Amino acid sequence: MTISEFIAGFLGASAIEMIASLAGFICVYLLIRRNIWSWGFGLLQVTLFVWVFYQSKLYSDAILHVFYIGFQFYGWWNWIHHKGARSELIIVGTTTRDMALWSSVSLLAAVVLGFMMDRYTDASFAYADAFTTCTSLVAQLLLTRRHLLNWTFWIAVDIVAIIIYFQKGLYPTSLLYITFLIMSCIGQYSWWKQYKRQMGEREP
């Protein structure tokens, strides 16, 4: 694909995809800053992406974003009720057990969902789409629960998603996920610094 073809595809994207992508960018920016308003922009993003992914026959992603709608409300509630003395979000650290457990859960679920989508639907990239779906659910759960580990899973999701969306011609979305990948790396570092500061304040 040439640069001109990419630009043409980008400019030809639907208004819904463009708005969803912009809302997603704002959402992740606010998540990095641990700002609770991220959940409002997240709600707009995931609601619009249900339609975008359904139209592109990325059914696992469409289903994922239906679940995301509920996560936005839960995340908002959880963050409200877990702030420190200075009204800063309290971050939960990562253990080897957490990493092994949640990695196993996401991979096993991806194999099962990928098989079902490949066998019973006309889904595109059934297994890769299932991987991003299941790993995203794990990442979203960890995010709503304030786990530092959430960013590691988002990085894995972003890498695979970029390839899928580019192949499907969802150029604003693929560009968004390239941005997400960069921002997830920044988020990992920012949350890690906050966690270390938080742990230092707890020392006697």
Backbone as CSV, one residue per row, in Angstrom:
resi,resn,N_x,N_y,N_z,CA_x,CA_y,CA_z,C_x,C_y,C_z
1,MET,0.840,-1.204,0.000,0.000,0.000,0.000,0.876,1.256,0.000
2,THR,0.506,2.207,-0.838,1.246,3.460,-0.917,0.729,4.438,0.139
3,ILE,1.514,5.486,0.377,1.109,6.506,1.348,-0.172,7.197,0.900
4,SER,-0.282,7.447,-0.406,-1.477,8.119,-0.924,-2.722,7.263,-0.721
5,GLU,-2.583,5.944,-0.863,-3.723,5.053,-0.638,-4.127,5.048,0.836
6,PHE,-3.121,5.096,1.705,-3.419,5.138,3.138,-4.162,6.420,3.497
7,ILE,-3.677,7.549,2.965,-4.316,8.841,3.249,-5.744,8.862,2.721
8,ALA,-5.932,8.306,1.508,-7.271,8.257,0.917,-8.205,7.415,1.780
9,GLY,-7.695,6.284,2.268,-8.502,5.436,3.135,-8.819,6.115,4.453
10,PHE,-7.860,6.847,4.975,-8.054,7.569,6.230,-9.130,8.635,6.072
11,LEU,-9.019,9.414,4.999,-9.977,10.496,4.772,-11.361,9.968,4.428
12,GLY,-11.412,8.739,3.917,-12.699,8.149,3.561,-13.370,7.416,4.706
13,ALA,-12.768,7.448,5.878,-13.334,6.756,7.040,-14.643,7.411,7.467
14,SER,-15.490,6.626,8.110,-16.777,7.150,8.558,-16.593,8.138,9.704
15,ALA,-17.576,9.024,9.849,-17.536,10.004,10.937,-17.568,9.305,12.290
16,ILE,-18.299,8.194,12.362,-18.392,7.452,13.623,-17.024,6.933,14.046
17,GLU,-16.272,6.371,13.081,-14.940,5.859,13.398,-14.007,6.988,13.829
18,MET,-14.106,8.133,13.168,-13.242,9.266,13.504,-13.529,9.779,14.920
19,ILE,-14.819,9.914,15.258,-15.200,10.404,16.585,-14.779,9.408,17.661
20,ALA,-14.995,8.122,17.381,-14.608,7.079,18.334,-13.101,7.096,18.574
21,SER,-12.338,7.289,17.509,-10.880,7.317,17.628,-10.413,8.508,18.458
22,LEU,-11.024,9.676,18.227,-10.668,10.870,18.992,-11.005,10.691,20.466
23,ALA,-12.192,10.136,20.732,-12.594,9.896,22.120,-11.648,8.908,22.793
24,GLY,-11.198,7.908,22.024,-10.266,6.925,22.564,-8.933,7.542,22.927
25,PHE,-8.455,8.446,22.088,-7.189,9.129,22.366,-7.284,9.922,23.667
26,ILE,-8.365,10.687,23.807,-8.553,11.497,25.019,-8.669,10.594,26.245
27,CYS,-9.387,9.485,26.084,-9.574,8.539,27.182,-8.237,8.023,27.710
28,VAL,-7.370,7.544,26.815,-6.092,6.974,27.251,-5.188,8.055,27.843
29,TYR,-5.226,9.255,27.260,-4.435,10.363,27.815,-4.826,10.619,29.268
30,LEU,-6.127,10.620,29.532,-6.603,10.866,30.894,-6.310,9.683,31.816
31,LEU,-6.316,8.458,31.262,-5.972,7.283,32.067,-4.527,7.359,32.555
32,ILE,-3.633,7.784,31.659,-2.226,7.932,32.040,-2.094,8.890,33.216
33,ARG,-2.911,9.937,33.193,-2.867,10.943,34.258,-3.737,10.554,35.458
34,ARG,-4.315,9.352,35.392,-5.159,8.822,36.465,-6.330,9.761,36.763
35,ASN,-6.902,10.315,35.688,-8.016,11.255,35.784,-9.330,10.500,35.587
36,ILE,-10.248,10.655,36.505,-11.486,9.881,36.478,-12.375,10.195,35.274
37,TRP,-12.181,11.375,34.656,-12.987,11.715,33.484,-12.661,10.831,32.280
38,SER,-11.604,10.057,32.390,-11.274,9.119,31.312,-12.434,8.166,31.040
39,TRP,-13.180,7.831,32.077,-14.265,6.864,31.902,-15.419,7.427,31.083
40,GLY,-15.633,8.734,31.124,-16.676,9.341,30.297,-16.337,9.274,28.820
41,PHE,-15.095,9.640,28.482,-14.664,9.544,27.085,-14.569,8.080,26.653
42,GLY,-14.221,7.214,27.591,-14.174,5.788,27.282,-15.543,5.251,26.924
43,LEU,-16.572,5.711,27.613,-17.936,5.273,27.324,-18.350,5.660,25.912
44,LEU,-18.024,6.887,25.508,-18.333,7.334,24.149,-17.580,6.491,23.129
45,GLN,-16.305,6.269,23.372,-15.474,5.498,22.447,-16.008,4.085,22.237
46,VAL,-16.218,3.348,23.325,-16.586,1.937,23.190,-17.977,1.764,22.591
47,THR,-18.883,2.686,22.885,-20.228,2.603,22.316,-20.187,2.746,20.798
48,LEU,-19.421,3.699,20.300,-19.318,3.905,18.856,-18.577,2.763,18.169
49,PHE,-17.575,2.201,18.834,-16.799,1.126,18.221,-17.587,-0.180,18.110
50,VAL,-18.631,-0.355,18.882,-19.499,-1.529,18.695,-19.996,-1.565,17.255
51,TRP,-20.457,-0.432,16.764,-20.971,-0.336,15.396,-19.853,-0.480,14.367
52,VAL,-18.737,0.188,14.590,-17.614,0.145,13.644,-17.135,-1.287,13.438
53,PHE,-16.946,-2.022,14.510,-16.412,-3.382,14.400,-17.450,-4.363,13.857
54,TYR,-18.713,-4.142,14.180,-19.761,-5.006,13.628,-19.815,-4.865,12.112
55,GLN,-19.716,-3.643,11.629,-19.737,-3.400,10.192,-18.524,-4.018,9.496
56,SER,-17.417,-4.158,10.203,-16.190,-4.718,9.622,-16.075,-6.228,9.842
57,LYS,-17.128,-6.844,10.383,-17.166,-8.285,10.661,-16.097,-8.719,11.661
58,LEU,-15.721,-7.812,12.528,-14.825,-8.143,13.637,-15.718,-8.373,14.861
59,TYR,-16.413,-9.507,14.832,-17.480,-9.749,15.795,-16.974,-9.875,17.236
60,SER,-15.801,-10.488,17.401,-15.249,-10.597,18.758,-14.997,-9.215,19.338
61,ASP,-14.482,-8.315,18.501,-14.238,-6.944,18.957,-15.547,-6.227,19.269
62,ALA,-16.569,-6.462,18.448,-17.867,-5.833,18.686,-18.446,-6.293,20.025
63,ILE,-18.369,-7.607,20.270,-18.850,-8.155,21.542,-18.048,-7.584,22.706
64,LEU,-16.739,-7.499,22.510,-15.860,-6.947,23.540,-16.311,-5.560,23.959
65,HIS,-16.631,-4.725,22.985,-16.972,-3.337,23.300,-18.347,-3.205,23.953
66,VAL,-19.208,-4.205,23.770,-20.457,-4.228,24.531,-20.134,-4.418,26.015
67,PHE,-19.218,-5.353,26.300,-18.790,-5.559,27.687,-18.098,-4.318,28.240
68,TYR,-17.333,-3.647,27.381,-16.620,-2.442,27.805,-17.564,-1.385,28.370
69,ILE,-18.773,-1.318,27.818,-19.727,-0.305,28.275,-19.957,-0.444,29.780
70,GLY,-20.166,-1.690,30.227,-20.349,-1.927,31.657,-19.105,-1.612,32.463
71,PHE,-17.934,-1.922,31.886,-16.672,-1.664,32.581,-16.457,-0.174,32.835
72,GLN,-16.966,0.682,31.951,-16.767,2.123,32.135,-17.436,2.603,33.421
73,PHE,-18.633,2.097,33.673,-19.345,2.491,34.893,-18.672,1.898,36.136
74,TYR,-18.246,0.640,36.022,-17.578,-0.007,37.154,-16.241,0.668,37.462
75,GLY,-15.486,0.989,36.416,-14.201,1.649,36.615,-14.355,2.998,37.289
76,TRP,-15.344,3.765,36.846,-15.605,5.074,37.460,-15.910,4.909,38.943
77,TRP,-16.778,3.949,39.271,-17.163,3.723,40.667,-15.962,3.279,41.489
78,ASN,-15.157,2.361,40.965,-14.020,1.818,41.707,-12.962,2.878,41.974
79,TRP,-12.692,3.706,40.973,-11.684,4.758,41.149,-12.142,5.796,42.169
80,ILE,-13.434,6.107,42.159,-13.987,7.075,43.113,-13.717,6.622,44.553
81,HIS,-13.811,5.312,44.774,-13.750,4.777,46.131,-12.363,4.289,46.548
82,HIS,-11.343,4.529,45.714,-9.988,4.084,46.065,-8.971,5.189,45.799
83,LYS,-9.086,6.229,46.570,-8.135,7.331,46.490,-7.398,7.471,47.817
84,GLY,-6.162,7.939,47.720,-5.340,8.102,48.918,-5.640,9.392,49.652
85,ALA,-4.790,9.691,50.617,-4.986,10.870,51.465,-4.944,12.158,50.664
86,ARG,-4.159,12.177,49.578,-4.049,13.381,48.745,-4.937,13.281,47.507
87,SER,-5.959,12.435,47.590,-6.909,12.225,46.492,-6.241,11.656,45.243
88,GLU,-5.107,10.965,45.417,-4.452,10.296,44.303,-4.908,8.845,44.248
89,LEU,-5.004,8.321,43.035,-5.433,6.942,42.852,-4.417,5.982,43.469
90,ILE,-4.899,5.020,44.260,-4.028,4.011,44.861,-3.813,2.884,43.853
91,ILE,-2.562,2.644,43.466,-2.221,1.648,42.449,-1.820,0.337,43.113
92,VAL,-2.285,-0.780,42.529,-1.974,-2.119,43.033,-0.778,-2.674,42.263
93,GLY,0.204,-3.212,42.979,1.419,-3.726,42.356,1.222,-5.048,41.623
94,THR,2.294,-5.517,40.964,2.263,-6.726,40.144,3.100,-7.825,40.786
95,THR,2.580,-9.060,40.750,3.338,-10.219,41.213,3.502,-11.204,40.057
96,THR,4.461,-12.114,40.189,4.666,-13.149,39.171,3.421,-14.022,39.044
97,ARG,2.784,-14.284,40.165,1.560,-15.090,40.157,0.460,-14.404,39.355
98,ASP,0.309,-13.099,39.541,-0.692,-12.343,38.783,-0.432,-12.456,37.286
99,MET,0.822,-12.278,36.897,1.192,-12.323,35.484,0.887,-13.689,34.884
100,ALA,1.262,-14.755,35.597,1.036,-16.113,35.104,-0.455,-16.431,35.024
101,LEU,-1.190,-16.046,36.041,-2.620,-16.337,36.090,-3.373,-15.660,34.960
102,TRP,-3.199,-14.342,34.835,-3.978,-13.601,33.855,-3.532,-13.870,32.423
103,SER,-2.264,-14.182,32.221,-1.794,-14.565,30.884,-2.435,-15.878,30.462
104,SER,-2.497,-16.834,31.378,-3.105,-18.134,31.086,-4.589,-17.992,30.783
105,VAL,-5.265,-17.176,31.571,-6.699,-16.959,31.366,-6.970,-16.363,29.990
106,SER,-6.220,-15.334,29.623,-6.469,-14.653,28.347,-6.154,-15.553,27.153
107,LEU,-5.074,-16.323,27.217,-4.698,-17.187,26.096,-5.673,-18.345,25.928
108,LEU,-6.071,-18.968,27.026,-7.027,-20.071,26.945,-8.364,-19.590,26.399
109,ALA,-8.828,-18.465,26.900,-10.097,-17.911,26.421,-10.012,-17.537,24.947
110,ALA,-8.859,-17.033,24.506,-8.679,-16.651,23.101,-8.757,-17.859,22.181
111,VAL,-8.179,-18.975,22.597,-8.229,-20.200,21.784,-9.670,-20.682,21.640
112,VAL,-10.410,-20.686,22.741,-11.803,-21.145,22.712,-12.663,-20.222,21.855
113,LEU,-12.561,-18.915,22.090,-13.358,-17.960,21.322,-12.959,-17.963,19.856
114,GLY,-11.666,-18.038,19.575,-11.204,-18.066,18.194,-11.741,-19.263,17.441
115,PHE,-11.755,-20.428,18.092,-12.296,-21.639,17.467,-13.769,-21.466,17.134
116,MET,-14.532,-20.914,18.073,-15.967,-20.728,17.856,-16.235,-19.744,16.725
117,MET,-15.506,-18.639,16.701,-15.702,-17.641,15.658,-15.277,-18.171,14.288
118,ASP,-14.205,-18.946,14.256,-13.718,-19.508,12.998,-14.671,-20.559,12.455
119,ARG,-15.273,-21.317,13.342,-16.125,-22.433,12.922,-17.553,-22.011,12.603
120,TYR,-18.087,-21.065,13.352,-19.518,-20.778,13.265,-19.870,-19.414,12.676
121,THR,-18.893,-18.570,12.363,-19.195,-17.260,11.782,-18.281,-16.992,10.595
122,ASP,-18.530,-15.863,9.940,-17.657,-15.442,8.838,-16.664,-14.387,9.327
123,ALA,-16.283,-14.477,10.590,-15.400,-13.484,11.206,-14.058,-13.398,10.491
124,SER,-13.542,-12.195,10.392,-12.203,-11.968,9.851,-11.171,-12.129,10.967
125,PHE,-10.020,-12.745,10.634,-8.925,-12.909,11.601,-9.444,-13.462,12.929
126,ALA,-10.153,-14.595,12.841,-10.881,-15.116,14.003,-10.014,-15.264,15.251
127,TYR,-8.851,-15.884,15.116,-8.023,-16.136,16.300,-7.309,-14.875,16.789
128,ALA,-6.814,-14.074,15.873,-6.149,-12.831,16.274,-7.152,-11.879,16.919
129,ASP,-8.357,-11.819,16.333,-9.400,-10.965,16.888,-9.817,-11.468,18.267
130,ALA,-9.877,-12.795,18.413,-10.220,-13.378,19.716,-9.143,-13.067,20.753
131,PHE,-7.884,-13.064,20.320,-6.790,-12.733,21.241,-6.935,-11.307,21.761
132,THR,-7.177,-10.362,20.851,-7.317,-8.975,21.304,-8.545,-8.814,22.195
133,THR,-9.605,-9.559,21.887,-10.821,-9.477,22.687,-10.588,-9.967,24.110
134,CYS,-10.061,-11.178,24.234,-9.884,-11.784,25.563,-8.807,-11.071,26.378
135,THR,-7.722,-10.701,25.723,-6.654,-10.003,26.436,-7.109,-8.606,26.848
136,SER,-7.930,-7.980,26.016,-8.469,-6.663,26.365,-9.386,-6.734,27.578
137,LEU,-10.186,-7.803,27.658,-11.065,-7.961,28.818,-10.250,-8.091,30.103
138,VAL,-9.171,-8.867,30.027,-8.292,-9.004,31.188,-7.662,-7.653,31.533
139,ALA,-7.159,-6.957,30.509,-6.532,-5.652,30.728,-7.521,-4.650,31.317
140,GLN,-8.751,-4.673,30.800,-9.763,-3.739,31.286,-10.122,-4.029,32.739
141,LEU,-10.230,-5.315,33.075,-10.523,-5.678,34.461,-9.404,-5.213,35.388
142,LEU,-8.162,-5.441,34.972,-7.017,-5.005,35.777,-6.973,-3.484,35.900
143,LEU,-7.355,-2.791,34.825,-7.383,-1.331,34.848,-8.419,-0.819,35.832
144,THR,-9.627,-1.371,35.768,-10.679,-0.917,36.678,-10.319,-1.210,38.131
145,ARG,-9.514,-2.272,38.337,-9.077,-2.630,39.690,-7.771,-1.944,40.083
146,ARG,-7.256,-1.050,39.222,-6.094,-0.203,39.484,-4.774,-0.962,39.509
147,HIS,-4.695,-2.103,38.802,-3.463,-2.895,38.777,-2.461,-2.320,37.779
148,LEU,-1.227,-2.167,38.217,-0.150,-1.713,37.341,0.007,-2.626,36.127
149,LEU,-0.281,-3.904,36.298,-0.122,-4.908,35.248,-0.982,-4.635,34.021
150,ASN,-2.044,-3.841,34.172,-2.960,-3.613,33.053,-2.237,-3.098,31.808
151,TRP,-1.209,-2.267,32.003,-0.537,-1.660,30.852,0.235,-2.688,30.038
152,THR,0.775,-3.719,30.677,1.491,-4.776,29.957,0.555,-5.496,28.994
153,PHE,-0.650,-5.777,29.452,-1.629,-6.447,28.598,-2.111,-5.530,27.478
154,TRP,-2.273,-4.237,27.773,-2.685,-3.304,26.726,-1.633,-3.207,25.629
155,ILE,-0.367,-3.258,25.991,0.703,-3.199,24.989,0.603,-4.388,24.040
156,ALA,0.364,-5.586,24.585,0.210,-6.781,23.752,-0.997,-6.651,22.826
157,VAL,-2.100,-6.149,23.364,-3.313,-5.949,22.565,-3.065,-4.969,21.428
158,ASP,-2.429,-3.863,21.734,-2.206,-2.812,20.741,-1.387,-3.313,19.557
159,ILE,-0.360,-4.107,19.817,0.501,-4.604,18.741,-0.293,-5.460,17.759
160,VAL,-1.093,-6.382,18.280,-1.887,-7.258,17.414,-3.002,-6.473,16.726
161,ALA,-3.637,-5.566,17.460,-4.752,-4.792,16.911,-4.322,-3.913,15.745
162,ILE,-3.142,-3.333,15.824,-2.640,-2.484,14.733,-2.623,-3.262,13.422
163,ILE,-2.139,-4.490,13.473,-2.051,-5.329,12.273,-3.440,-5.657,11.741
164,ILE,-4.350,-6.047,12.629,-5.708,-6.415,12.209,-6.423,-5.244,11.554
165,TYR,-6.431,-4.103,12.204,-7.205,-2.967,11.714,-6.625,-2.397,10.426
166,PHE,-5.308,-2.454,10.296,-4.688,-2.001,9.054,-5.103,-2.912,7.903
167,GLN,-5.102,-4.211,8.141,-5.495,-5.171,7.111,-6.967,-5.024,6.723
168,LYS,-7.796,-4.586,7.666,-9.225,-4.399,7.398,-9.539,-3.024,6.821
169,GLY,-8.538,-2.179,6.642,-8.756,-0.856,6.074,-9.328,0.148,7.055
170,LEU,-9.247,-0.158,8.343,-9.718,0.777,9.371,-8.550,1.684,9.758
171,TYR,-8.235,2.620,8.866,-7.004,3.394,9.011,-6.995,4.348,10.205
172,PRO,-8.085,5.086,10.469,-8.064,5.912,11.684,-7.907,5.064,12.943
173,THR,-8.549,3.888,12.933,-8.459,3.007,14.091,-7.058,2.426,14.242
174,SER,-6.437,2.038,13.127,-5.069,1.506,13.204,-4.096,2.589,13.674
175,LEU,-4.302,3.818,13.199,-3.465,4.932,13.657,-3.697,5.201,15.142
176,LEU,-4.958,5.095,15.562,-5.288,5.271,16.976,-4.541,4.250,17.829
177,TYR,-4.494,3.010,17.352,-3.845,1.967,18.146,-2.325,2.079,18.130
178,ILE,-1.771,2.674,17.096,-0.341,2.996,17.133,-0.094,4.017,18.245
179,THR,-0.989,5.001,18.313,-0.906,6.003,19.379,-1.117,5.353,20.739
180,PHE,-2.099,4.426,20.801,-2.353,3.698,22.046,-1.107,2.952,22.520
181,LEU,-0.385,2.349,21.571,0.816,1.591,21.919,1.854,2.496,22.587
182,ILE,2.062,3.650,21.982,3.011,4.613,22.558,2.532,5.086,23.930
183,MET,1.235,5.395,24.008,0.678,5.903,25.259,0.654,4.828,26.346
184,SER,0.486,3.574,25.952,0.501,2.484,26.932,1.882,2.338,27.555
185,CYS,2.914,2.522,26.741,4.287,2.491,27.272,4.509,3.644,28.250
186,ILE,3.981,4.817,27.884,4.078,5.975,28.782,3.279,5.721,30.056
187,GLY,2.080,5.139,29.887,1.235,4.825,31.033,1.896,3.853,31.993
188,GLN,2.562,2.839,31.426,3.283,1.863,32.256,4.322,2.574,33.125
189,TYR,5.075,3.464,32.514,6.129,4.177,33.239,5.547,5.141,34.271
190,SER,4.496,5.870,33.872,3.882,6.853,34.763,3.273,6.183,35.992
191,TRP,2.550,5.094,35.771,1.930,4.382,36.892,2.992,3.731,37.776
192,TRP,4.064,3.229,37.157,5.142,2.618,37.936,5.782,3.655,38.865
193,LYS,6.011,4.865,38.364,6.579,5.931,39.193,5.640,6.269,40.351
194,GLN,4.344,6.359,40.040,3.371,6.657,41.086,3.330,5.536,42.126
195,TYR,3.429,4.297,41.662,3.412,3.155,42.587,4.627,3.187,43.513
196,LYS,5.813,3.468,42.955,7.028,3.543,43.765,6.924,4.682,44.789
197,ARG,6.371,5.814,44.367,6.185,6.944,45.283,5.195,6.565,46.391
198,GLN,4.151,5.887,45.990,3.127,5.440,46.933,3.722,4.473,47.967
199,MET,4.566,3.551,47.515,5.208,2.591,48.414,6.190,3.291,49.356
200,GLY,6.887,4.311,48.839,7.824,5.064,49.661,7.134,5.798,50.789
201,GLU,5.937,6.313,50.503,5.187,7.050,51.518,4.677,6.135,52.620
202,ARG,4.546,4.831,52.319,4.037,3.888,53.314,5.127,3.367,54.244
203,GLU,6.395,3.578,53.847,7.485,3.091,54.686,7.555,3.896,55.981
204,PRO,7.851,3.236,57.108,7.906,3.947,58.405,9.078,4.905,58.464
